[in-house]
Amino acid sequence: MRTTISTLSLAGLLAAAALLLAPSAQATGYTYVGMYPSAAACDAAGKDYVARGQAVSYFCDVTPTTARLSIWS
């Protein structure tokens, strides 16, 4: 049981590190605004930024365990 939890924790940390280090939409003028636990949560937050007029568009970098939201304002 401990091995499984340790493996899952390590996988989550590696996925988060990959998102932080990977080339992303930031290179094209997007601004990073936050990390989310899923693609759906990231998408909902991006839509909310657009609906409130705080962004023109958004982009989510997604892994199986996390998602990074970047907006174009």
HELIX and SHEET records of a PDB file:
HELIX    1   1 ARG A    2  LEU A   21  1                                  20    
HELIX    2   2 ALA A   25  THR A   28  5                                   4    
HELIX    3   3 ALA A   39  ALA A   51  1                                  13    
SHEET    1   A 3 THR A  31  TYR A  36  0                                        
SHEET    2   A 3 ALA A  67  TRP A  72 -1                                        
SHEET    3   A 3 SER A  57  VAL A  62 -1                                        
END                                                                             
